[in-house]
Amino acid sequence: MSASIRLLRTPEVLEQRCPLTAEGREELARRGLPAGAIVTVTDPRGVHYRARSTRDHGAVVPFAELPALIEPPHTRRLAQALPDRERMIWIVQKAVELGATAIQPLITDHSAPRPGPGQDGGPRQDKSATWPRVARQAAHQCRRARVPEVAEPLGLDEFLAGVPAGETLVLLDVTGPREALFTLADRLWRRPLTLLVGPEGGWSDRERALLNGRGAVAVRLGERLLRTETAALAALALLAGADGTFTPEE
C-alpha cells in the first residue's frame, strides 16, 4: 500500500500547526526530512496540502491547498519485467514521477535473472533494497501525496493470482492484434489498472496466453520499438497526460 502523510483533522485555517495521525508521524520520520522541509499531506477528506514539517514530526504547518487531481483517481500499478543491469532504479524513480501508485517487479520467462545468494551480480547486481528509498526520494521531489510501494519481485503467475477483481490489465506488446494506447488512454485512466511491461526479449507465448486468458487489453505505443524502460514511462506519461495528474507548479 502506498504511504502518505495524513493529517489528524482538516485545517481550519492555513499557516497554523496541525497534528498528524500516528501513521503520518511515522511516515514523516521515515522520510528523514529536516524541520521546515516542504511536504504534501492529506486531510481526512482526501484533500491535499503543501505543508512545512516541524522539529518533532508530530505536526505540520499547511500553507496551501492543492488541486484535487494531484494523484491518480484509481490504482495505477506498473508491473515491470526486471531489466538487465541497474535500469530498475531509473524505472522506479521515473514511474513515481509519472503517477504510478504501486510498482511490481516481475520475473518473466525472458527477464533478467536475479543473482543467487552469495553471487556477485556484476552487471545484473540486485538493487531491490534500494528501490523503496528511490521511490521515497522521487515522491518528495515531485510533490506526490503518496509514496508508491515497490513490492518484492514475483513471477507472472503468482502476481496475476493476487490481482483484485475489477482491475483492468493493460498489456504492452509488440506482436499480435493491439489497440493504440493513445486512443484508449482517456477511458483507461478512469478505472483501476495494472500496466504490464515485458522484458527486452518480449513476452513468451505462454505468458501471452496466460494474460489473454485473464482478459488483458493488448496495446501498442506506436510502430517504433522501444526499450522496456522507455515503453513503461511513455505509457505512464500518456495516462498522466490524459487525467491531468502531473503535479502543478507553485
C-alpha positions in Angstrom: 0.0 0.0 0.0 1.3 3.5 -0.8 2.3 5.6 2.2 1.1 9.1 2.8 1.5 11.8 5.5 -2.0 12.2 6.9 -3.4 15.0 9.0 -5.4 14.1 12.1 -8.1 16.7 11.1 -8.9 19.2 8.4 -7.1 22.5 8.9 -9.5 25.3 9.9 -7.1 27.9 8.6 -3.7 27.8 6.8 -0.4 28.7 8.4 -1.2 27.0 11.7 0.2 23.9 13.3 -1.9 20.8 12.5 -1.3 17.4 14.2 -0.6 14.2 12.2 -2.1 10.8 12.7 0.2 8.2 14.2 0.8 6.7 10.8 1.5 10.2 9.4 4.1 10.8 12.1 5.8 7.5 11.3 5.9 8.2 7.6 7.3 11.7 8.1 10.0 10.4 10.3 10.8 7.6 7.9 11.5 10.1 5.1 14.2 11.6 7.3 13.4 15.2 6.4 14.7 18.2 8.4 12.4 20.6 10.3 11.0 23.1 7.8 11.0 20.7 4.9 8.1 21.1 2.4 5.9 18.0 2.1 2.5 17.1 0.6 0.0 16.0 3.2 -3.6 14.7 3.1 -6.5 15.5 5.4 -9.4 13.1 6.4 -11.5 14.2 3.4 -8.7 13.3 1.0 -7.8 17.0 0.3 -4.1 17.6 -0.3 -2.0 20.4 1.1 1.6 21.7 0.9 3.0 21.9 4.4 6.1 22.6 6.4 7.4 19.9 8.7 8.1 20.6 12.4 11.0 19.6 14.6 9.1 16.9 16.5 7.4 15.3 13.4 4.2 15.4 15.4 2.6 18.1 13.3 3.0 20.1 10.1 2.0 23.7 9.1 -0.2 23.6 6.0 0.2 26.7 3.8 -1.5 25.9 0.5 -4.4 23.7 -0.6 -3.6 21.7 -3.8 -5.9 20.8 -6.7 -7.9 17.6 -6.3 -6.2 15.6 -9.1 -2.6 15.6 -8.0 -2.9 11.8 -7.6 -4.5 9.3 -10.0 -8.1 8.7 -9.0 -7.6 4.9 -9.1 -4.9 2.3 -8.7 -2.4 2.7 -11.5 0.2 -0.1 -10.9 3.2 -0.7 -13.0 4.1 -4.4 -13.4 7.6 -4.2 -14.9 9.6 -7.2 -16.1 13.1 -7.0 -14.5 15.5 -5.3 -16.8 19.2 -6.0 -17.1 21.8 -4.1 -15.1 20.5 -1.3 -12.8 17.8 0.1 -15.0 15.1 -0.8 -12.5 16.3 2.1 -10.3 15.6 4.5 -13.2 12.2 2.9 -13.8 11.2 3.3 -10.2 12.3 6.9 -10.0 10.5 8.0 -13.2 7.4 5.8 -12.6 6.8 7.6 -9.3 7.2 11.0 -11.0 4.7 9.9 -13.7 2.0 8.8 -11.3 2.4 5.0 -10.7 0.6 4.2 -7.5 2.5 1.0 -7.0 5.4 -0.8 -8.7 5.6 -4.6 -9.0 8.8 -6.0 -10.4 8.1 -9.2 -12.4 10.3 -12.3 -13.1 9.2 -13.3 -16.6 10.4 -16.0 -19.0 12.7 -13.6 -20.7 13.5 -11.1 -17.9 17.0 -10.6 -16.5 17.6 -13.1 -13.7 18.4 -12.0 -10.1 21.7 -13.1 -8.7 21.6 -16.0 -6.3 22.8 -15.9 -2.6 26.5 -15.1 -2.4 26.8 -14.3 -6.0 28.3 -11.1 -7.3 25.7 -9.8 -9.6 28.1 -7.8 -11.7 26.1 -6.1 -14.5 22.9 -7.7 -13.1 23.5 -6.6 -9.5 20.4 -6.9 -7.3 19.5 -3.4 -6.1 16.0 -4.2 -4.8 16.8 -3.0 -1.3 17.4 0.5 -2.9 14.1 0.7 -4.7 11.9 1.8 -1.8 14.4 4.6 -0.9 14.4 5.7 -4.5 10.6 5.8 -4.5 10.5 7.9 -1.3 13.0 10.4 -2.7 11.2 10.7 -6.1 7.8 11.2 -4.4 9.3 14.0 -2.3 11.0 15.6 -5.2 7.9 15.7 -7.4 5.5 16.6 -4.5 3.5 13.4 -4.6 0.9 12.9 -1.8 1.7 9.2 -1.6 4.9 7.2 -1.8 4.1 4.2 -4.1 5.0 0.8 -2.7 7.7 -1.1 -4.6 6.9 -4.8 -4.0 9.3 -7.8 -3.9 9.7 -9.4 -7.4 7.1 -12.0 -8.2 6.6 -14.5 -11.1 3.9 -13.5 -13.5 1.6 -16.4 -12.5 2.0 -15.6 -8.8 1.3 -11.9 -9.4 -1.8 -12.5 -11.5 -3.2 -14.7 -8.8 -3.3 -11.7 -6.5 -4.8 -9.1 -8.9 -8.1 -7.8 -7.5 -11.3 -8.4 -9.4 -12.3 -5.3 -11.4 -8.7 -4.2 -12.1 -8.0 -3.8 -15.8 -4.9 -5.5 -17.1 -3.2 -3.4 -19.8 -0.6 -5.3 -21.7 2.1 -3.5 -23.7 3.0 -5.8 -26.5 4.7 -5.6 -29.9 3.0 -8.5 -31.6 -0.5 -9.6 -32.5 -3.7 -7.5 -32.5 -3.3 -4.4 -30.4 -5.0 -1.1 -30.0 -3.2 2.2 -29.7 -2.8 3.3 -26.1 -3.2 6.9 -27.2 -6.7 6.3 -28.3 -7.6 4.3 -25.1 -5.9 6.5 -22.5 -8.9 8.8 -21.9 -11.0 5.7 -20.9 -8.4 3.7 -19.1 -7.4 6.4 -16.6 -10.9 6.4 -15.2 -10.5 2.9 -13.8 -8.1 0.8 -11.6 -5.5 -0.7 -13.8 -2.2 -2.6 -14.0 0.2 -1.7 -16.8 2.2 -4.8 -17.7 5.6 -4.1 -19.4 7.6 -7.0 -20.7 11.4 -7.5 -20.9 13.7 -6.7 -23.8 13.1 -10.3 -25.1 9.4 -9.7 -25.1 6.6 -11.8 -23.6 6.7 -15.6 -24.2 3.8 -17.4 -26.0 3.0 -19.0 -22.6 2.7 -15.6 -20.9 0.6 -14.1 -23.7 -1.8 -17.0 -23.5 -1.9 -16.6 -19.7 -2.6 -12.8 -20.0 -5.1 -13.2 -22.8 -7.0 -15.7 -20.6 -7.2 -13.1 -17.9 -8.8 -10.6 -20.3 -5.7 -8.3 -20.6 -6.2 -5.4 -23.1 -3.2 -5.6 -25.5 -2.0 -2.2 -26.5 0.8 -0.6 -28.5 2.6 2.8 -28.2 3.4 3.1 -31.9 5.5 1.5 -34.6 8.9 2.4 -33.1 10.4 -0.4 -31.0 11.2 1.0 -27.5 13.4 -0.3 -24.8 11.5 -1.8 -21.8 12.2 1.2 -19.5 11.2 3.7 -22.3 8.0 1.9 -23.0 6.9 1.8 -19.4 7.5 5.6 -18.9 5.9 6.5 -22.2 2.8 4.6 -21.3 2.6 6.2 -17.8 3.1 9.7 -19.4 0.2 9.1 -21.8 -2.1 8.2 -18.9 -0.9 11.1 -16.7 -1.4 13.5 -19.6 -5.0 12.2 -20.1 -6.0 12.6 -16.5 -4.0 15.8 -15.7 -2.3 14.5 -12.6 1.1 15.9 -13.3 2.0 17.9 -10.1 1.1 21.5 -10.7 3.6 24.3 -10.5 3.5 26.5 -7.4 
